[in-house]
Amino acid sequence: MSTRLLYFAWVKEKTGVAAEEVDVPAHVTTVAELMTWLKTRGPEFDHAFARSEVIRAAIDQAHVRHDAAIGAAREIAFFPPVTGG
């Protein structure tokens, strides 16, 4: 299954990638598993997702928890927590 992954802010800076199409392995079924798998794609991804517990995710533009099933997601976005003022 091909899914568009989007990376924002420091996640984008650390990976060096803003967006990409990936074939998510069949054994990867949740956002948390996807982040774990992404870490195996190279040192830049390992570094970007080293503190995956603070990274937020959205599936098809809806915010989700890390235990959310990715199912047939067309787009998954990763971004750091946002603070405002």
Solvent accessible surface area in square Angstrom, and as a share of the most:
residue,aa,sasa,rsa
1,M,106,0.47
2,S,68,0.44
3,T,1,0.00
4,R,99,0.36
5,L,0,0.00
6,L,29,0.14
7,Y,2,0.01
8,F,98,0.41
9,A,57,0.44
10,W,74,0.26
11,V,0,0.00
12,K,89,0.38
13,E,133,0.60
14,K,75,0.32
15,T,8,0.04
16,G,66,0.64
17,V,41,0.23
18,A,57,0.44
19,A,36,0.28
20,E,34,0.15
21,E,107,0.48
22,V,12,0.07
23,D,103,0.53
24,V,9,0.05
25,P,34,0.21
26,A,103,0.80
27,H,135,0.60
28,V,7,0.04
29,T,70,0.41
30,T,30,0.17
31,V,0,0.00
32,A,42,0.32
33,E,72,0.32
34,L,0,0.00
35,M,3,0.01
36,T,84,0.49
37,W,56,0.20
38,L,0,0.00
39,K,59,0.25
40,T,103,0.60
41,R,84,0.31
42,G,21,0.20
43,P,111,0.70
44,E,69,0.31
45,F,9,0.04
46,D,71,0.37
47,H,111,0.50
48,A,1,0.00
49,F,0,0.00
50,A,64,0.50
51,R,144,0.53
52,S,23,0.15
53,E,122,0.55
54,V,38,0.22
55,I,1,0.01
56,R,129,0.47
57,A,2,0.01
58,A,8,0.06
59,I,22,0.11
60,D,56,0.29
61,Q,154,0.68
62,A,56,0.44
63,H,141,0.63
64,V,43,0.25
65,R,179,0.65
66,H,50,0.22
67,D,94,0.49
68,A,24,0.18
69,A,75,0.58
70,I,6,0.03
71,G,52,0.50
72,A,90,0.70
73,A,5,0.04
74,R,185,0.67
75,E,35,0.16
76,I,0,0.00
77,A,10,0.07
78,F,0,0.00
79,F,32,0.13
80,P,11,0.07
81,P,57,0.36
82,V,128,0.74
83,T,128,0.74
84,G,80,0.77
85,G,131,1.26
